[in-house]
């Protein structure tokens, strides 16, 4: 399984206004769904940051998102290890298949693949 990108997720009461701050640092908005705004570096598109008020379908705002090439294999591997699945494997309306898992330090990781 290959990791395509790792994105820190930051809770924000006003993601669009916070995005303005990060745009001054050279990041650009590539997705704005209202409750989540994702920014990327124009010169390095895998360098990203997401700002969230909530997670639309998940029980918590995940700390980190990790995009993999095979989310089903990642899900199976973590279940085999006895990891706590916080949000089930789900096909989301915005084009990703994902699940949330808790890491050994208690952080919630959003593991996803684009469909």
N, C-alpha and C positions, 0 to 999 in steps of 0.2 A: 504494500500500500504506500502511496506517495502523498506527502503533504504539499498542497499547492500554495497555501498562505496561512499565516497566523495573524489574527487581528485582535488587538485589545479593545474591550468594550467599556465605555465610561458612562455611568449614570449621569443624566443631565435633566434638569427641570425645563430647560428650553434649548433643545438640540439645534434648532436653526440659528439662534443667536450665538450659541457656543461655536457653531461651525464658522461663523464670521471671524471669530478669534483665530481659529486654526487656518483659515484661508489667508490671513495676514502672514502666516509662517510658510506659505507656499502650497498648502494642500488644497485640493479642489473637491467639491461635492460631486459624487458619482451616483448617489442614491439618496432620495429623500421621501420617505413614506409617512412623514409627520411624527410618528413615534420613534423612528430611527433615521439618523442621517449618517451616511458613510462617506468618508473623505479619503482621497488617495493622493499620492505624489505623482504629478504628471510624468516625471522622468523615471519613476520606479513604481509601476502600478500595483505591485504586491505590498508596498508599504502603505498600510491603511489604518484608519481609526474609525470606530463606530461610536456614536453618541446616542443613548437611548433613554427615553422617559420610562419605558416599561418594555416587556416583551409581549407582543400582541397575543401569542398563543401559549407561551411558556409560563411556568409558575414563578420564575424569577428572572432578573436581568443577569445573563451569563457574564462571567468575568472575562472570558476569552472565547473567540471563535476560531476553530481550526477547520479549514477546508481540506478535505481529502479526496482522492480520486475514486474511492469506493466506500461510501458511508455504510453500506450493509456489512461489509467485511469488518470495518472498524467497530460497528455495533456488536457483531458476533464475538470479536476478539475481547472486547471489554466485558461483555456478559460472561464469557468463559472464565475471566479472571475474577468474577464476583463483584465488579464495580457497581456502584449505585447509579441506576438510570433514573434521572430526575424528571425527564420529559421523554415520552416514548418516541420511537422512530416515526416520523410524520412527514408527509408531503405537504409543504406549505404553498399557499396561493401565490406567493411572490417568486416561485420557481426553484426552491431548494428542497432537498430531502434532508432531514436533520433529526438529531436527538441531543439531549443534555445529559451529561454524566458528571458525577462529583469526583474530583481528583483526591489523592490521599491527604492533602492539606485542607480540604473542604471547599476549594474553588469549584464553581460550576462552569463546565466547558461545553460550548455549543459546537458539536461536530456535524459538519455538513458537506454535501456535494450539490452542485448545481445540476438540475435536471436538463 
